[in-house]
Amino acid sequence: MDILSSPLVSEGDQVEKLMNYVDWLAIRTPSLAEQLMECKEALRKGGYTFKQLQKLSDAQFTKIGIEDGFMMQLQSMCNKYDLTL
């Protein structure tokens, strides 16, 4: 099995992409950087990936402690972030 095509590697890349995405958001909105880093940590601890981010429900965000405003910001900028890659 080719390690680069392994689902585990692919998911790892998506986790890294999520972490980089939240960093990117924090740079764009420095007044919210501290709170976004808390969101980043909650998403990391939950094992979420960038691909999963837009599919998370309000209840899932609430369960990991991310408020509505941050949930909307995290989900709304995914496509714009993809365009920067």
Secondary structure, 3 states (H helix, E strand, C coil): CCHHHCHHHHHHHHHHHHHHHHHHHHHHCHHHHHHHHHHHHHHHHHCCCHHHHCCCCHHHHHHCCCCHHHHHHHHHCHHHHHHHC
